């Protein structure tokens, strides 16, 4: 099965496999922790039992997803000491402390208050329990902060000094390492992606229940809240993605060339290639559908601005174009679909058809998994586009791998694949079972909504009897 792969390629496949499995769960739990804090806060503020029911419903899902994220993360981290021990030795003085800060701040914060959030509602006061929920949500953000800081430093390394043995040593200021040039863009882009992923998941569950029973107060509440988040976060994410792309063009131009499919330079304006098939052998995009000079307009804000292509990059330093090219288009395409869902939900809300428009509900249901696909596509674009480096421009991937034999790496890769599909496959099926459950233990009788300009307020969905048919 892996006879034609060397140890380097197998180690890369193994890390990509494990990190992809792991990243799915934080993409949900980062946003879901904040959603739980909002639900509990609304329950304390309004005393409406629907918010408490939804809090308990999504709390179970959060607990399972959080546990699977922790387990998959532990397995992934061990590879730094096995398959990538050379990288750990050279970059450890910088990466190690950043990971330690994540443990000392985020992990201890989450571990200290997670038990209170999951099991302490009947044992501590309401305000203390709400505080614990907020601190768990804060912990997930802090965890992402440190991990993305370390990852961003590998893309835009600053604030370091080179040791005599080739190690990357911290410079006089840790601020230059932590807040490296790509970190603010990657942090905001990733966190917003997590919120969108959660909103799409919650929206899909709400849409599924509304298709079965359009009068469900619980389904209406979660669907309304999810659609507000999609409508707000989707356009924000597009703006953040554009800013992140401009930052990448400045610091990692070869990655942008691969994303755009620009094998050749364009001295008088580069086209925006909407779709095509990269031809690595001939260094061109076959069957290209493109808009003339639009890429220069987007990236340089001048349709006639010259754009360098991969023909200006040493072939040994070029990223794999095909994978980056398609992954980027999947991410962007799904982002535009999310924007369309948000706009459609605003139109349906304006027409008082938010809960009984079949097109919207089915669209939201289909878009449920799109956040996870977009997150993985974005991660592939980022990490494969960095190749052939682990620390961009300074340490190649080939020089980072441990001196292991290919059969040993292949054996561990096969073991990971088998174990992951059984363990996390079972966990994912259990998550689907939890999502399919009814959030309402007993029927909830809600008061009528507050109406504003003929619309229900964002967090107060209309009562079934108040909506127009």
C-alpha positions as a Markdown table, in Angstrom:
| # | Residue | x | y | z |
|---|---|---|---|---|
| 1 | Unk | 0.0 | 0.0 | 0.0 |
| 2 | Unk | 2.8 | 2.4 | 0.9 |
| 3 | Unk | 5.6 | 0.7 | -1.0 |
| 4 | Unk | 6.4 | 3.8 | -3.2 |
| 5 | Unk | 6.6 | 6.3 | -0.4 |
| 6 | Unk | 9.7 | 7.2 | 1.5 |
| 7 | Unk | 9.9 | 7.9 | 5.2 |
| 8 | Unk | 9.5 | 11.7 | 4.7 |
| 9 | Unk | 6.3 | 11.4 | 2.7 |
| 10 | Unk | 4.9 | 8.8 | 5.1 |
| 11 | Unk | 5.7 | 11.0 | 8.1 |
| 12 | Unk | 3.9 | 14.0 | 6.3 |
| 13 | Unk | 0.9 | 11.8 | 5.5 |
| 14 | Unk | 0.7 | 10.6 | 9.1 |
| 15 | Unk | 0.9 | 14.1 | 10.6 |
| 16 | Unk | -1.7 | 15.4 | 8.0 |
| 17 | Unk | -4.0 | 12.5 | 8.9 |
| 18 | Unk | -3.8 | 13.0 | 12.6 |
| 19 | Unk | -4.0 | 16.8 | 12.6 |
| 20 | Unk | -7.0 | 16.7 | 10.3 |
| 21 | Unk | -8.9 | 14.4 | 12.6 |
| 22 | Unk | -7.9 | 16.6 | 15.6 |
| 23 | Unk | -8.8 | 19.9 | 14.0 |
| 24 | Unk | -12.4 | 18.9 | 13.4 |
| 25 | Unk | -13.2 | 18.8 | 17.1 |
| 26 | Unk | -11.7 | 22.2 | 18.2 |
| 27 | Unk | -13.4 | 23.7 | 15.2 |
| 28 | Unk | -16.7 | 22.8 | 16.9 |
| 29 | Unk | -15.8 | 23.2 | 20.6 |
| 30 | Unk | -14.3 | 26.7 | 20.3 |
| 31 | Unk | -17.6 | 28.1 | 19.0 |
| 32 | Unk | -19.8 | 25.8 | 21.0 |
| 33 | Unk | -18.2 | 26.9 | 24.3 |
| 34 | Unk | -19.2 | 30.5 | 23.6 |
| 35 | Unk | -22.6 | 29.4 | 22.4 |
| 36 | Unk | -23.1 | 27.6 | 25.8 |
| 37 | Unk | -22.1 | 30.7 | 27.6 |
| 38 | Unk | -24.6 | 32.8 | 25.6 |
| 39 | Unk | -27.4 | 30.3 | 26.3 |
| 40 | Unk | -26.8 | 30.2 | 30.0 |
| 41 | Unk | -26.5 | 33.9 | 30.2 |
| 42 | Unk | -29.8 | 34.3 | 28.4 |
| 43 | Unk | -31.4 | 31.8 | 30.7 |
| 44 | Unk | -30.2 | 33.8 | 33.8 |
| 45 | Unk | -31.4 | 37.0 | 32.2 |
| 46 | Unk | -34.8 | 36.0 | 30.9 |
| 47 | Unk | -35.6 | 32.9 | 33.0 |
| 48 | Unk | -36.9 | 31.2 | 29.9 |
| 49 | Unk | -36.6 | 27.5 | 30.2 |
| 50 | Unk | -36.0 | 27.0 | 26.5 |
| 51 | Unk | -32.5 | 28.4 | 26.9 |
| 52 | Unk | -31.7 | 26.1 | 29.8 |
| 53 | Unk | -33.0 | 23.1 | 27.7 |
| 54 | Unk | -30.8 | 24.0 | 24.8 |
| 55 | Unk | -27.8 | 24.6 | 27.2 |
| 56 | Unk | -28.2 | 21.1 | 28.6 |
| 57 | Unk | -28.7 | 19.6 | 25.1 |
| 58 | Unk | -25.5 | 21.2 | 23.6 |
| 59 | Unk | -23.5 | 20.7 | 26.7 |
| 60 | Unk | -23.6 | 16.9 | 26.2 |
| 61 | Unk | -22.4 | 17.4 | 22.6 |
| 62 | Unk | -19.6 | 19.7 | 23.8 |
| 63 | Unk | -18.4 | 17.2 | 26.3 |
| 64 | Unk | -18.0 | 14.4 | 23.8 |
| 65 | Unk | -16.4 | 16.6 | 21.2 |
| 66 | Unk | -14.1 | 18.1 | 23.7 |
| 67 | Unk | -13.0 | 14.7 | 24.9 |
| 68 | Unk | -12.3 | 13.5 | 21.4 |
| 69 | Unk | -10.3 | 16.7 | 20.7 |
| 70 | Unk | -8.1 | 16.2 | 23.8 |
| 71 | Unk | -7.4 | 12.5 | 23.0 |
| 72 | Unk | -6.6 | 13.2 | 19.3 |
| 73 | Unk | -4.4 | 16.2 | 20.3 |
| 74 | Unk | -2.3 | 14.1 | 22.7 |
| 75 | Unk | -1.6 | 11.5 | 19.9 |
| 76 | Unk | -0.7 | 14.2 | 17.5 |
| 77 | Unk | 1.8 | 15.9 | 19.9 |
| 78 | Unk | 3.8 | 12.6 | 20.3 |
| 79 | Unk | 4.8 | 12.8 | 16.7 |
| 80 | Unk | 7.0 | 15.8 | 17.4 |
| 81 | Unk | 9.2 | 13.5 | 19.4 |
| 82 | Unk | 9.1 | 10.5 | 17.0 |
| 83 | Unk | 8.7 | 11.4 | 13.3 |
| 84 | Unk | 9.8 | 15.0 | 13.7 |
| 85 | Unk | 12.5 | 14.8 | 16.4 |
| 86 | Unk | 15.0 | 16.9 | 14.3 |
| 87 | Unk | 12.4 | 19.7 | 14.1 |
| 88 | Unk | 11.7 | 19.5 | 17.8 |
| 89 | Unk | 15.5 | 19.7 | 18.5 |
| 90 | Unk | 16.0 | 22.7 | 16.3 |
| 91 | Unk | 12.8 | 24.7 | 17.0 |
| 92 | Unk | 12.1 | 23.4 | 20.5 |
| 93 | Unk | 13.6 | 26.5 | 22.3 |
| 94 | Unk | 10.9 | 28.6 | 20.6 |
| 95 | Unk | 7.9 | 26.2 | 20.0 |
| 96 | Unk | 8.3 | 24.5 | 23.4 |
| 97 | Unk | 7.6 | 27.5 | 25.6 |
| 98 | Unk | 4.6 | 28.5 | 23.5 |
| 99 | Unk | 3.1 | 25.1 | 23.9 |
| 100 | Unk | 3.9 | 25.2 | 27.7 |
| 101 | Unk | 2.1 | 28.5 | 27.9 |
| 102 | Unk | -0.9 | 26.9 | 26.3 |
| 103 | Unk | -0.9 | 24.2 | 29.0 |
| 104 | Unk | -0.3 | 26.6 | 31.9 |
| 105 | Unk | -3.0 | 28.9 | 30.9 |
| 106 | Unk | -5.7 | 27.4 | 28.7 |
| 107 | Unk | -5.5 | 23.7 | 29.6 |
| 108 | Unk | -5.5 | 24.3 | 33.4 |
| 109 | Unk | -8.3 | 26.9 | 33.1 |
| 110 | Unk | -10.4 | 24.4 | 31.1 |
| 111 | Unk | -9.6 | 21.5 | 33.4 |
| 112 | Unk | -10.3 | 23.5 | 36.5 |
| 113 | Unk | -13.8 | 24.7 | 35.4 |
| 114 | Unk | -14.9 | 22.0 | 32.9 |
| 115 | Unk | -16.1 | 19.7 | 35.7 |
| 116 | Unk | -18.1 | 22.5 | 37.3 |
| 117 | Unk | -19.7 | 23.3 | 33.9 |
| 118 | Unk | -20.6 | 19.7 | 33.1 |
| 119 | Unk | -21.6 | 18.4 | 36.5 |
| 120 | Unk | -22.0 | 21.3 | 38.9 |
| 121 | Unk | -25.2 | 23.0 | 37.9 |
| 122 | Unk | -27.1 | 21.4 | 40.9 |
| 123 | Unk | -24.2 | 21.8 | 43.3 |
| 124 | Unk | -23.1 | 25.4 | 42.9 |
| 125 | Unk | -24.9 | 28.7 | 42.6 |
| 126 | Unk | -26.2 | 29.9 | 39.2 |
| 127 | Unk | -23.7 | 32.8 | 39.0 |
| 128 | Unk | -20.8 | 30.6 | 39.9 |
| 129 | Unk | -21.8 | 28.0 | 37.3 |
| 130 | Unk | -22.2 | 30.7 | 34.7 |
| 131 | Unk | -18.7 | 32.0 | 35.6 |
| 132 | Unk | -17.3 | 28.5 | 35.1 |
| 133 | Unk | -19.0 | 28.2 | 31.6 |
| 134 | Unk | -17.5 | 31.6 | 30.6 |
| 135 | Unk | -14.1 | 30.5 | 31.8 |
| 136 | Unk | -14.2 | 27.3 | 29.8 |
| 137 | Unk | -15.1 | 29.4 | 26.7 |
| 138 | Unk | -12.2 | 31.7 | 27.5 |
| 139 | Unk | -9.9 | 28.7 | 27.9 |
| 140 | Unk | -10.8 | 27.4 | 24.4 |
| 141 | Unk | -9.9 | 30.9 | 23.0 |
| 142 | Unk | -6.6 | 31.1 | 24.9 |
| 143 | Unk | -5.7 | 27.6 | 23.7 |
| 144 | Unk | -6.2 | 28.6 | 20.1 |
| 145 | Unk | -4.2 | 31.8 | 20.8 |
| 146 | Unk | -1.0 | 29.9 | 21.8 |
| 147 | Unk | -1.3 | 27.1 | 19.3 |
| 148 | Unk | -1.9 | 29.5 | 16.4 |
| 149 | Unk | 0.9 | 31.8 | 17.6 |
| 150 | Unk | 3.3 | 28.8 | 17.4 |
| 151 | Unk | 2.0 | 27.8 | 14.0 |
| 152 | Unk | 2.1 | 31.3 | 12.7 |
| 153 | Unk | 5.7 | 31.7 | 13.8 |
| 154 | Unk | 6.6 | 28.7 | 11.6 |
| 155 | Unk | 5.1 | 30.6 | 8.7 |
| 156 | Unk | 6.5 | 34.1 | 9.5 |
| 157 | Unk | 9.5 | 33.5 | 11.9 |
| 158 | Unk | 10.6 | 36.6 | 13.8 |
| 159 | Unk | 12.3 | 37.5 | 17.1 |
| 160 | Unk | 14.7 | 34.6 | 17.1 |
| 161 | Unk | 18.5 | 34.1 | 17.0 |
| 162 | Unk | 20.4 | 31.2 | 15.5 |
| 163 | Unk | 22.5 | 29.1 | 17.9 |
| 164 | Unk | 25.8 | 27.6 | 17.0 |
| 165 | Unk | 24.3 | 24.1 | 16.6 |
| 166 | Unk | 21.6 | 25.4 | 14.2 |
| 167 | Unk | 18.9 | 25.8 | 16.9 |
| 168 | Unk | 16.3 | 28.6 | 16.8 |
| 169 | Unk | 16.7 | 30.5 | 20.1 |
| 170 | Unk | 14.4 | 33.2 | 21.5 |
| 171 | Unk | 15.6 | 36.7 | 21.0 |
| 172 | Unk | 15.5 | 39.5 | 23.5 |
| 173 | Unk | 11.7 | 40.0 | 23.1 |
| 174 | Unk | 9.1 | 37.2 | 23.2 |
| 175 | Unk | 6.5 | 39.7 | 21.9 |
| 176 | Unk | 8.2 | 39.6 | 18.5 |
| 177 | Unk | 7.8 | 35.8 | 18.5 |
| 178 | Unk | 4.2 | 35.6 | 19.8 |
| 179 | Unk | 2.9 | 38.5 | 17.7 |
| 180 | Unk | 4.7 | 37.5 | 14.5 |
| 181 | Unk | 3.5 | 39.1 | 11.2 |
| 182 | Unk | 0.9 | 36.5 | 10.2 |
| 183 | Unk | -0.5 | 35.7 | 13.7 |
| 184 | Unk | -3.2 | 38.4 | 14.1 |
| 185 | Unk | -4.7 | 37.4 | 10.7 |
| 186 | Unk | -4.5 | 33.7 | 11.2 |
| 187 | Unk | -6.0 | 34.0 | 14.7 |
| 188 | Unk | -9.0 | 36.1 | 13.7 |
| 189 | Unk | -9.6 | 34.0 | 10.5 |
| 190 | Unk | -9.5 | 30.7 | 12.4 |
| 191 | Unk | -11.6 | 31.8 | 15.4 |
| 192 | Unk | -14.2 | 33.2 | 13.0 |
| 193 | Unk | -14.1 | 29.9 | 11.1 |
| 194 | Unk | -14.8 | 28.1 | 14.3 |
| 195 | Unk | -17.8 | 30.3 | 15.1 |
| 196 | Unk | -19.1 | 29.7 | 11.6 |
| 197 | Unk | -18.6 | 26.0 | 11.9 |
| 198 | Unk | -20.6 | 25.9 | 15.1 |
| 199 | Unk | -23.3 | 28.1 | 13.8 |
| 200 | Unk | -23.8 | 25.9 | 10.7 |
| 201 | Unk | -23.9 | 22.8 | 12.9 |
| 202 | Unk | -26.5 | 24.3 | 15.2 |
| 203 | Unk | -28.4 | 25.6 | 12.3 |
| 204 | Unk | -28.5 | 22.2 | 10.6 |
| 205 | Unk | -29.8 | 20.6 | 13.7 |
| 206 | Unk | -32.4 | 23.3 | 14.1 |
| 207 | Unk | -33.4 | 23.0 | 10.4 |
| 208 | Unk | -33.8 | 19.3 | 10.6 |
| 209 | Unk | -36.1 | 19.6 | 13.6 |
| 210 | Unk | -38.1 | 22.4 | 11.9 |
| 211 | Unk | -38.6 | 20.2 | 8.9 |
| 212 | Unk | -40.2 | 17.6 | 11.2 |
| 213 | Unk | -42.0 | 20.1 | 13.4 |
| 214 | Unk | -42.1 | 23.8 | 12.4 |
| 215 | Unk | -43.8 | 24.8 | 15.7 |
| 216 | Unk | -40.9 | 23.5 | 18.0 |
| 217 | Unk | -39.8 | 26.4 | 20.2 |
| 218 | Unk | -36.4 | 24.8 | 20.8 |
| 219 | Unk | -35.7 | 24.3 | 17.1 |
| 220 | Unk | -36.9 | 27.9 | 16.3 |
| 221 | Unk | -34.6 | 29.3 | 19.0 |
| 222 | Unk | -31.4 | 27.5 | 18.0 |
| 223 | Unk | -32.1 | 28.1 | 14.3 |
| 224 | Unk | -32.7 | 31.8 | 14.7 |
| 225 | Unk | -29.5 | 32.2 | 16.8 |
| 226 | Unk | -27.5 | 30.2 | 14.3 |
| 227 | Unk | -28.7 | 32.1 | 11.3 |
| 228 | Unk | -27.9 | 35.4 | 13.0 |
| 229 | Unk | -24.3 | 34.2 | 13.5 |
| 230 | Unk | -24.0 | 33.0 | 9.9 |
| 231 | Unk | -25.4 | 36.3 | 8.5 |
| 232 | Unk | -22.9 | 38.3 | 10.6 |
| 233 | Unk | -19.8 | 36.0 | 10.6 |
| 234 | Unk | -19.8 | 35.0 | 6.9 |
| 235 | Unk | -19.2 | 38.5 | 5.4 |
| 236 | Unk | -16.7 | 39.2 | 8.3 |
| 237 | Unk | -14.9 | 36.0 | 7.4 |
| 238 | Unk | -14.6 | 37.0 | 3.7 |
| 239 | Unk | -13.0 | 40.4 | 4.7 |
| 240 | Unk | -10.7 | 38.6 | 7.1 |
| 241 | Unk | -9.7 | 36.1 | 4.5 |
| 242 | Unk | -8.9 | 38.9 | 2.1 |
| 243 | Unk | -6.7 | 40.6 | 4.6 |
| 244 | Unk | -5.0 | 37.3 | 5.5 |
| 245 | Unk | -4.4 | 36.7 | 1.8 |
| 246 | Unk | -2.7 | 40.1 | 1.4 |
| 247 | Unk | -0.5 | 39.4 | 4.4 |
| 248 | Unk | 0.4 | 36.0 | 2.8 |
| 249 | Unk | 1.3 | 37.7 | -0.4 |
| 250 | Unk | 3.7 | 39.9 | 1.5 |
| 251 | Unk | 5.4 | 37.2 | 3.4 |
| 252 | Unk | 4.8 | 33.9 | 1.5 |
| 253 | Unk | 4.3 | 34.9 | -2.2 |
| 254 | Unk | 5.0 | 31.4 | -3.5 |
| 255 | Unk | 1.9 | 30.2 | -1.6 |
| 256 | Unk | -0.3 | 32.8 | -3.2 |
| 257 | Unk | 1.1 | 31.9 | -6.6 |
| 258 | Unk | 0.1 | 28.3 | -6.0 |
| 259 | Unk | -3.4 | 29.3 | -4.7 |
| 260 | Unk | -4.0 | 31.5 | -7.8 |
| 261 | Unk | -2.5 | 29.0 | -10.2 |
| 262 | Unk | 0.0 | 31.5 | -11.6 |
| 263 | Unk | 2.7 | 29.5 | -13.1 |
| 264 | Unk | 3.8 | 32.4 | -15.2 |
| 265 | Unk | 4.4 | 36.1 | -14.4 |
| 266 | Unk | 2.0 | 38.7 | -15.6 |
| 267 | Unk | 3.7 | 42.1 | -16.2 |
| 268 | Unk | 0.4 | 43.9 | -17.0 |
| 269 | Unk | -2.2 | 42.4 | -14.8 |
| 270 | Unk | -2.9 | 38.8 | -13.7 |
| 271 | Unk | -6.2 | 37.0 | -14.3 |
| 272 | Unk | -8.4 | 35.6 | -11.6 |
| 273 | Unk | -8.6 | 31.9 | -12.4 |
| 274 | Unk | -12.0 | 30.7 | -11.1 |
| 275 | Unk | -11.5 | 27.1 | -12.1 |
| 276 | Unk | -9.2 | 24.9 | -14.1 |
| 277 | Unk | -7.0 | 21.9 | -13.9 |
| 278 | Unk | -3.3 | 22.4 | -12.9 |
| 279 | Unk | -0.9 | 20.8 | -15.4 |
| 280 | Unk | 2.3 | 20.3 | -13.3 |
| 281 | Unk | 4.3 | 18.9 | -16.2 |
| 282 | Unk | 3.5 | 21.8 | -18.6 |
| 283 | Unk | 3.4 | 24.4 | -15.9 |
| 284 | Unk | -0.1 | 25.8 | -16.9 |
| 285 | Unk | -3.7 | 25.7 | -15.9 |
| 286 | Unk | -5.7 | 23.6 | -18.4 |
| 287 | Unk | -9.4 | 24.5 | -19.2 |
| 288 | Unk | -9.0 | 27.7 | -17.2 |
| 289 | Unk | -12.1 | 29.8 | -16.6 |
| 290 | Unk | -10.8 | 33.2 | -15.7 |
| 291 | Unk | -11.5 | 36.9 | -15.3 |
| 292 | Unk | -8.8 | 39.1 | -17.0 |
| 293 | Unk | -6.7 | 41.2 | -14.6 |
| 294 | Unk | -9.0 | 40.5 | -11.6 |
| 295 | Unk | -6.3 | 38.9 | -9.5 |
| 296 | Unk | -4.2 | 42.0 | -9.7 |
| 297 | Unk | -7.2 | 44.1 | -8.8 |
| 298 | Unk | -7.9 | 42.0 | -5.7 |
| 299 | Unk | -4.3 | 41.5 | -4.5 |
| 300 | Unk | -2.8 | 44.8 | -5.6 |
| 301 | Unk | -5.9 | 47.0 | -5.9 |
| 302 | Unk | -4.8 | 47.8 | -9.4 |
| 303 | Unk | -5.9 | 45.8 | -12.4 |
| 304 | Unk | -2.7 | 46.5 | -14.3 |
| 305 | Unk | -0.3 | 45.8 | -11.5 |
| 306 | Unk | 2.3 | 43.2 | -12.4 |
| 307 | Unk | 2.1 | 39.9 | -10.6 |
| 308 | Unk | 5.1 | 37.5 | -10.3 |
| 309 | Unk | 4.5 | 33.8 | -11.0 |
| 310 | Unk | 6.1 | 30.6 | -10.0 |
| 311 | Unk | 8.6 | 31.0 | -12.9 |
| 312 | Unk | 10.4 | 33.4 | -10.6 |
| 313 | Unk | 10.7 | 30.8 | -7.8 |
| 314 | Unk | 13.4 | 28.0 | -7.7 |
| 315 | Unk | 11.6 | 24.7 | -8.7 |
| 316 | Unk | 13.0 | 23.1 | -5.5 |
| 317 | Unk | 11.2 | 25.8 | -3.4 |
| 318 | Unk | 7.8 | 25.7 | -5.0 |
| 319 | Unk | 4.8 | 24.3 | -3.1 |
| 320 | Unk | 2.6 | 21.6 | -4.7 |
| 321 | Unk | 0.3 | 23.6 | -6.9 |
| 322 | Unk | -2.6 | 21.1 | -7.5 |
| 323 | Unk | -3.5 | 20.4 | -3.9 |
| 324 | Unk | -3.2 | 24.1 | -2.9 |
| 325 | Unk | -5.1 | 25.3 | -6.0 |
| 326 | Unk | -8.1 | 23.0 | -5.4 |
| 327 | Unk | -8.2 | 23.3 | -1.6 |
| 328 | Unk | -8.2 | 27.1 | -1.8 |
| 329 | Unk | -11.2 | 27.0 | -4.3 |
| 330 | Unk | -13.1 | 24.6 | -2.0 |
| 331 | Unk | -12.6 | 27.0 | 0.9 |
| 332 | Unk | -13.6 | 30.1 | -1.0 |
| 333 | Unk | -16.6 | 28.3 | -2.7 |
| 334 | Unk | -18.0 | 27.2 | 0.6 |
| 335 | Unk | -17.4 | 30.7 | 2.1 |
| 336 | Unk | -19.6 | 32.2 | -0.7 |
| 337 | Unk | -22.2 | 29.5 | -0.1 |
| 338 | Unk | -22.2 | 30.5 | 3.6 |
| 339 | Unk | -22.7 | 34.1 | 2.6 |
| 340 | Unk | -25.6 | 33.1 | 0.5 |
| 341 | Unk | -27.2 | 31.2 | 3.4 |
| 342 | Unk | -26.8 | 34.2 | 5.6 |
| 343 | Unk | -28.4 | 36.5 | 3.1 |
| 344 | Unk | -31.3 | 34.1 | 2.4 |
| 345 | Unk | -31.9 | 33.8 | 6.2 |
| 346 | Unk | -32.1 | 37.6 | 6.4 |
| 347 | Unk | -34.6 | 37.7 | 3.5 |
| 348 | Unk | -36.7 | 34.9 | 5.2 |
| 349 | Unk | -36.6 | 36.8 | 8.5 |
| 350 | Unk | -37.7 | 40.0 | 6.9 |
| 351 | Unk | -40.6 | 38.1 | 5.3 |
| 352 | Unk | -41.5 | 36.4 | 8.6 |
| 353 | Unk | -40.7 | 33.0 | 6.9 |
| 354 | Unk | -37.6 | 32.1 | 8.8 |
| 355 | Unk | -39.1 | 28.9 | 10.2 |
| 356 | Unk | -41.3 | 27.7 | 7.4 |
| 357 | Unk | -39.3 | 28.4 | 4.2 |
| 358 | Unk | -38.4 | 24.9 | 2.9 |
| 359 | Unk | -35.6 | 26.2 | 0.6 |
| 360 | Unk | -33.9 | 27.9 | 3.6 |
| 361 | Unk | -34.3 | 24.9 | 5.9 |
| 362 | Unk | -33.0 | 22.4 | 3.4 |
| 363 | Unk | -30.1 | 24.8 | 2.4 |
| 364 | Unk | -29.1 | 25.1 | 6.1 |
| 365 | Unk | -29.3 | 21.3 | 6.5 |
| 366 | Unk | -27.1 | 20.7 | 3.5 |
| 367 | Unk | -24.6 | 23.3 | 4.7 |
| 368 | Unk | -24.3 | 21.6 | 8.2 |
| 369 | Unk | -21.0 | 19.9 | 7.4 |
| 370 | Unk | -19.6 | 22.7 | 5.2 |
| 371 | Unk | -17.8 | 24.4 | 8.1 |
| 372 | Unk | -15.6 | 21.4 | 8.7 |
| 373 | Unk | -14.8 | 20.9 | 5.0 |
| 374 | Unk | -13.9 | 24.6 | 4.7 |
| 375 | Unk | -11.7 | 24.5 | 7.8 |
| 376 | Unk | -9.8 | 21.5 | 6.5 |
| 377 | Unk | -9.5 | 23.0 | 3.0 |
| 378 | Unk | -8.2 | 26.2 | 4.5 |
| 379 | Unk | -5.7 | 24.2 | 6.7 |
| 380 | Unk | -4.5 | 22.3 | 3.7 |
| 381 | Unk | -4.0 | 25.5 | 1.7 |
| 382 | Unk | -2.0 | 27.0 | 4.6 |
| 383 | Unk | 0.2 | 24.0 | 5.4 |
| 384 | Unk | 0.8 | 22.5 | 2.0 |
| 385 | Unk | 1.3 | 26.0 | 0.6 |
| 386 | Unk | 4.2 | 26.4 | 3.1 |
| 387 | Unk | 6.1 | 23.5 | 1.6 |
| 388 | Unk | 9.0 | 22.7 | 1.2 |
| 389 | Unk | 9.5 | 24.3 | 4.6 |
| 390 | Unk | 8.5 | 23.6 | 8.2 |
| 391 | Unk | 9.9 | 27.0 | 9.2 |
| 392 | Unk | 9.4 | 29.1 | 6.2 |
| 393 | Unk | 12.5 | 30.0 | 4.3 |
| 394 | Unk | 14.8 | 28.6 | 7.0 |
| 395 | Unk | 14.2 | 24.9 | 7.7 |
| 396 | Unk | 13.0 | 22.5 | 5.1 |
| 397 | Unk | 10.6 | 19.6 | 5.8 |
| 398 | Unk | 13.2 | 17.2 | 4.5 |
| 399 | Unk | 15.7 | 18.4 | 7.2 |
| 400 | Unk | 13.1 | 18.2 | 9.9 |
| 401 | Unk | 12.1 | 14.6 | 9.8 |
| 402 | Unk | 13.6 | 12.0 | 12.1 |
| 403 | Unk | 16.0 | 9.3 | 10.7 |
| 404 | Unk | 13.3 | 6.6 | 10.6 |
| 405 | Unk | 12.9 | 3.7 | 8.2 |
| 406 | Unk | 9.9 | 3.9 | 5.9 |
| 407 | Unk | 8.4 | 0.5 | 7.1 |
| 408 | Unk | 8.3 | 1.7 | 10.7 |
| 409 | Unk | 6.5 | 4.9 | 9.8 |
| 410 | Unk | 4.1 | 3.0 | 7.5 |
| 411 | Unk | 3.3 | 0.5 | 10.3 |
| 412 | Unk | 2.4 | 3.3 | 12.7 |
| 413 | Unk | 0.4 | 5.1 | 10.0 |
| 414 | Unk | -1.7 | 2.0 | 9.3 |
| 415 | Unk | -2.3 | 1.6 | 13.0 |
| 416 | Unk | -3.4 | 5.2 | 13.4 |
| 417 | Unk | -5.8 | 4.8 | 10.4 |
| 418 | Unk | -7.4 | 1.7 | 11.8 |
| 419 | Unk | -7.7 | 2.9 | 15.4 |
| 420 | Unk | -8.9 | 6.4 | 14.5 |
| 421 | Unk | -11.7 | 5.2 | 12.2 |
| 422 | Unk | -12.9 | 2.8 | 14.8 |
| 423 | Unk | -12.6 | 5.0 | 17.9 |
| 424 | Unk | -13.4 | 8.4 | 16.4 |
| 425 | Unk | -15.9 | 6.9 | 14.0 |
| 426 | Unk | -17.8 | 5.5 | 17.0 |
| 427 | Unk | -17.6 | 8.9 | 18.8 |
| 428 | Unk | -18.9 | 10.7 | 15.7 |
| 429 | Unk | -21.8 | 8.4 | 15.4 |
| 430 | Unk | -22.6 | 9.0 | 19.1 |
| 431 | Unk | -22.5 | 12.8 | 18.4 |
| 432 | Unk | -25.0 | 12.3 | 15.6 |
| 433 | Unk | -27.2 | 10.4 | 18.1 |
| 434 | Unk | -27.0 | 13.2 | 20.6 |
| 435 | Unk | -27.9 | 15.8 | 17.9 |
| 436 | Unk | -30.9 | 13.7 | 16.8 |
| 437 | Unk | -32.4 | 13.8 | 20.4 |
| 438 | Unk | -35.2 | 16.1 | 21.3 |
| 439 | Unk | -33.8 | 19.2 | 23.2 |
| 440 | Unk | -37.1 | 19.5 | 25.1 |
| 441 | Unk | -37.6 | 17.0 | 27.8 |
| 442 | Unk | -41.2 | 18.3 | 28.3 |
| 443 | Unk | -43.2 | 20.7 | 26.1 |
| 444 | Unk | -42.3 | 24.4 | 26.8 |
| 445 | Unk | -45.0 | 27.1 | 26.8 |
| 446 | Unk | -43.4 | 30.3 | 25.8 |
| 447 | Unk | -44.8 | 33.8 | 26.1 |
| 448 | Unk | -45.3 | 35.8 | 22.9 |
| 449 | Unk | -42.3 | 37.6 | 21.4 |
| 450 | Unk | -41.4 | 41.2 | 21.5 |
| 451 | Unk | -42.0 | 42.5 | 18.0 |
| 452 | Unk | -39.9 | 45.1 | 16.3 |
| 453 | Unk | -40.9 | 46.5 | 12.9 |
| 454 | Unk | -42.9 | 43.3 | 12.3 |
| 455 | Unk | -40.0 | 41.0 | 13.1 |
| 456 | Unk | -39.1 | 38.8 | 16.0 |
| 457 | Unk | -36.1 | 40.1 | 17.9 |
| 458 | Unk | -32.9 | 38.1 | 17.3 |
| 459 | Unk | -32.9 | 36.1 | 20.5 |
| 460 | Unk | -36.7 | 35.9 | 20.9 |
| 461 | Unk | -38.1 | 33.7 | 18.2 |
| 462 | Unk | -41.8 | 34.1 | 17.3 |
| 463 | Unk | -44.3 | 31.9 | 19.0 |
| 464 | Unk | -45.8 | 29.3 | 16.6 |
| 465 | Unk | -49.2 | 31.0 | 16.7 |
| 466 | Unk | -47.7 | 34.4 | 15.9 |
| 467 | Unk | -46.0 | 33.5 | 12.6 |
| 468 | Unk | -47.6 | 34.1 | 9.3 |
| 469 | Unk | -48.2 | 31.1 | 7.0 |
